[in-house]
Each structure stands twice: as C-alpha cells, then as structure tokens.
Amino acid sequence: MSLVKTWYTPEAAADKFGIQIGKLMEWVAKGLVRAEQEGDKVVQVNIDDVRLEVETMVIRS
C-alpha cells in the first residue's frame, strides 16, 4: 500500500504545480493524466501523471 497521496482534486493538483486548471483538464481530455469522474465532472486526478506532464512541459520550454 502506498504511503503517499496519489489522487488530488484538480484544483489542488493545479495549485501544487502552479499550472492553470485549463491545461490540466486538457491533459485529462487527451488521456495523458488519469482521472476519476462523477458523471461529466473530473473529481480527482493522478498526481504522478500530472508531475510527468509538468516535467515534459518544462523540458520542452
């Protein structure tokens, strides 16, 4: 069992990495970040996936 929190609300994940919620939702829509949904609403995202996308974004800039 993991001792580290791996699922965050989209708002908390965006705040943690200083990215815009729109960018995060774009990654979710593209399937780059795993997400748990309730209906059409994204309620949690996988922080490890977010971290990888942020690292990729930084490398490309």
C-alpha distance (Angstrom), angle and dihedral (degrees) to the residues before:
residue distance angle dihedral
M1 . . .
S2 3.79 . .
L3 3.77 117.5 .
V4 3.79 92.2 -162.5
K5 3.80 123.6 80.7
T6 3.81 107.2 -113.8
W7 3.80 103.1 173.0
Y8 3.80 121.5 66.2
T9 3.77 135.4 170.6
P10 3.81 110.4 -98.3
E11 3.81 90.2 -111.9
A12 3.81 93.3 51.7
A13 3.81 91.8 46.7
A14 3.81 92.3 49.6
D15 3.81 90.6 48.3
K16 3.81 92.3 47.5
F17 3.82 91.9 58.0
G18 3.80 99.8 29.0
I19 3.79 94.8 -118.9
Q20 3.77 130.0 135.3
I21 3.79 118.0 -98.2
G22 3.82 88.7 -127.4
K23 3.80 91.4 60.8
L24 3.80 90.6 49.1
M25 3.82 91.9 50.0
E26 3.81 88.8 49.1
W27 3.81 89.6 56.6
V28 3.81 90.1 48.2
A29 3.83 91.2 50.3
K30 3.82 90.7 50.4
G31 3.81 91.0 50.2
L32 3.80 93.5 -115.6
V33 3.81 93.3 119.1
R34 3.79 121.8 44.0
A35 3.77 114.1 -128.2
E36 3.78 140.6 -176.2
Q37 3.76 114.2 -136.8
E38 3.77 137.5 -164.7
G39 3.77 104.6 -156.6
D40 3.80 106.3 -47.1
K41 3.80 94.4 -23.6
V42 3.81 121.9 98.3
V43 3.80 105.9 -136.3
Q44 3.82 102.0 171.9
V45 3.79 137.6 16.5
N46 3.78 130.9 -162.7
I47 3.80 107.6 -106.0
D48 3.82 93.5 -154.8
D49 3.81 89.8 59.4
V50 3.81 90.4 47.3
R51 3.81 90.6 50.5
L52 3.82 91.0 52.7
E53 3.79 92.2 50.6
V54 3.80 92.4 48.0
E55 3.81 90.3 50.2
T56 3.81 90.1 49.8
M57 3.81 90.7 48.7
V58 3.82 91.1 51.1
I59 3.81 93.1 48.2
R60 3.81 91.3 51.1
S61 3.80 93.8 50.7
